[in-house]
Amino acid sequence: MENNIKGKVKAYYGGIAKKVSAKSKASCGCGTSCCGDTSNNSNLYTKEFIEGLPKEAINASLGCANPVVLANPQKGEVVLDLGSGGGIDVFISSKYVGDSGKVYGLDMTDEMLELANKNKEKMKVKNVEFLKGYIEDIPLGNESIDVITSNCVINLCESKEAALKEAYRVLKNGGRLAIADVVVLKNVPDEIRHSVEMWVGCIAGALPVEEYKEILQRVGFKNIEITPVNVYTKEIIEEIAKQKNLGDLYSKMDAELIDGAFAGAHVKAYKL
């Protein structure tokens, strides 16, 4: 199951990168409050954040909130963005850490890495490096990172604990995790949670808030805060299902039950 999901996710996001590279807009199949509908990134990023970025980086954005505003990267810090895609959050962070800092972007998809590196050339930034790898096995040394960002990626892992344990390992003492992710606010039908297509759509695979906190605590994080910022209505969930050709699945569900069941959230925690 894990390899199947990972393969589906890799193929899907590889396709997104190819579409963006071919100058067409891409969407993860989510509404404007979920996964960053690329036709309207102003819902997630104000002009201050995306000004000067290549349109290909913006169009490949598939997040569920703005993790950089939560991370508040400072000059000289070393930042790691997990599941960096076309590089939007990497490039935004690079503005704030300056020449004395550095930002790594980690992604498992060759097509996204190729797109990100093309965007890097357009940006002419020297403090950015993109790495290939899995967030459950980060190719960086212990205690080498000041702040970790991520945007609607952790929930795509079957083993969130493995991914968050790795995040904790590479953070320096005093470092912070500041990510955007999808969380569950109430019980939802099993059909959604176990549909591979919906994993790719970034809804299934999400954890209840309390379970998320428990995992963060278990791997060592302190001062944990999880704050829903974009609650998904039944209309948004229906849109996702239709765009993913899952309308029949949606029609069998209790719309009121899934109304407000998911949300894009800010997740912040520290290694102390």
N, C-alpha and C positions, 0 to 999 in steps of 0.2 A: 504493500500500500504506500509506504513512504517513498520508495523509488518512483512509483507511478505518479504520485502527486508532484514530486520534485521534477520529474521529466515533463509533465504537463505544464507546470509553472514556467520551466525554462523555455519550452517551445512557445508558449503564449507570449512571454515577454520578449523573446527573440523576434517574434513576428511584429510586435509593437515597434521595436527598434528599426526593423526593415521598413515599415510604413513611414516612420518619421524620416528616415534617411532618404526615402523616395519622395519627400516633400509633402506627404499627406499627414493630416492630423490623426492622432491616435487616441483612443479611449480604452480604459480598462473594462468598459461595459458597465460603469457605475454612474450614478447621477452626480449632479454638481456638488453634492455634499459628501460624496463617497469616492475615494480613490482618485480624486482630482480629475474631473472631466476636463480634458485638455482644451476644449473650446472656451473655457472660462476659468483660467487659473486665478483670476482676481478673487475667487471665493476662498482661496488658500493663501495666496501671496499678494501683498500690496506692491505697488510700483517700486517702493523703496528696496524691496528684496530682489526683484527680477530685472530691474533696470540694467541694461548692458549685457545681459546674458543672451547667448545664441538662441534663436527661436526653436532650434532642434532640441535644446536642453529643456526648454519650457514645455514644448509639445510632447515630450516623452515623460513628463511628470505624471506619476500615477499614485500620488499620495492621498492621505485622508485628513491631513492638517499640516500646519507649518511647524516642523520640529526645531528649526533654527531660532525662531523667536523664543522658544522655551529654553533652548540650550544656551543662548546668549554668549557665543564664543568670544574670547578676549584675545588681544594682541599677544602673540607668542605661544598660544596654546596649540596642542596637537589634537586634531579632531579626526574621528573615524566615522564614516557614514556607511551603515550596513545596508546592502541592497541598493547601491547608489544609482542604478539605472543610467539615464542619460547625463546625470551629474548635477542636476539643478541644486540640490542641497549642499553638495560639495563646493560648487562655485560660489554660492551665497556665503558659506562659512569662510571661504578663502579671502573674501573681502574684509572680514572682521579680524582674522588672526594675523593678517599682514605678512610681510616678507620674513619676519622672525618666527612665524608659526608654520604649520603644515596641516594639510587635510588629505586623508586617505579616503578613497572610495572603494568599497569591496562589492563585487558582483560575481555571480556564477555564470552569467550569460555572455557568450562571446560577442553576439551582435550588439548588446548594450555597451560592453566595454569598448568595442570599436567606435560606436557612436560617441561615447563619453570622451574618448581620446581625440576624436575629430573636433569636438566642442572645446576641448582643452587647447588645441592648436589655434582655434579661432579666438579664444579668450587671451591667449599668450600669457597664461599664468604659470609661474615657476614654483609655486608652493602647493601644488596638487599632484597626487599620484594615484592611479587606479590599479587595483589589484584583482586578480582572479582568484576566487575561492568561495567557500561556503561559510555562512555566518555561524554554523555549528563547529567550525574548525578554522578560526581566524589566523591567517599567516603572518602574525606579528608577535613580538615578544611580550613577556609578562610586564605589566605595569609600564607600558609605553605610551599610553593615551590619556589625555586630560578629559576629553568629553566624547561621548558616543551619541550619534544621532541615527535615526532610522525613520522611514516613512511608510507605514502600511506594509511591513515586511515580516516582522516577527510572527504575526498571526498566520503567515503562510507556511511556517515550520510545523511539522508534526511534533517535534521535540522542542518546545519553547524553553524548557529547562536547560537543554544542552546549549542553545543559542545564548541564553542569558548568563549561563555559567561562563561561557567563553568571553562575553562582554565584560563580566566582572574580572576575569583573569587579566585582560589586557589593560584595564583601567589602572591608573596610578592611585595610590592612597590619596583620598580627598577628591578623586575624580567623580564625574557625574554622568549618569545615563539620562538623556533627554530626548525621548522619541515620541513619534505619533504612531498610534496603532488602533486597530479596531477591537472593541470590547463588547461583551454581551451584558445587557442590562436586565434581561429577564429570560426565562426558559423559552426555547424555540424548538420547532419540530425537528426530529432527527433527520428528515429528508434533506434539510438545508445543510446541516453540519457534515453529512457524509457524502455530499455530492462533489466529485472532483472538479466539475465545472465551476461550482460556486467557490471552491478553494481559490481557483484562479481569479474569480471575481472579487476576492478579498473579503467576503462576508463569513463563510464557513471557516472554521479553524480558529475563530476568535474565542477568547477566554472570558468567563465571567470576571468582573472586577476583583472580587475577593480571592478567586483562584490565582489570578495574575499576581496579586500582592503576595500571596503565600509562596509562589515560586520565586519571586524576587527576594523575599526574606530568606528562603531556603538556600539560595546560592550566595547570600551574604550581604545583599544591599540593605541600606538603612534609609530613614527619612523618606519613605515611599509616598508619592502622591499620584493618584490616577484621577484625572478630571475629564469627563466627557465634554467635548466641544461641538461636535456635529452629530446630532441624533437623527437616525435614519427612519423616516416615516414609512408607512406601508406603500405609499406611492413610489418612493425611491426604490424600495425592494422590488416592487412590480416592474419598474423600469429595468432594473438589473436583470431580472428573470427574462424579460422579453428580448433584451439585447443579447442575452446569452442563449437564446432559443430554448428557454426553460419555462415558457408561458404555461404549458400543461402542468408542470410541477407546481407552479405558483397557484394555479386555479384550484388545486386540491388542498391548499393550506387555508388555515383560518387567518384571514388578513388582520383581524384585530389582535390575534395572538402575537404576530410578528411586528405589529406597529410599535415602533420605539424600542424594539428588542436589541438593536445594534447601535453603536455610536463610534465615531472617530474620536479618539481621546488623546490627551497629553499624558505621558507617563514619565515621571521624574523620580530618580533615586540616586543615592550616593554610595561610594565605597569609602568607608571611614575606618 
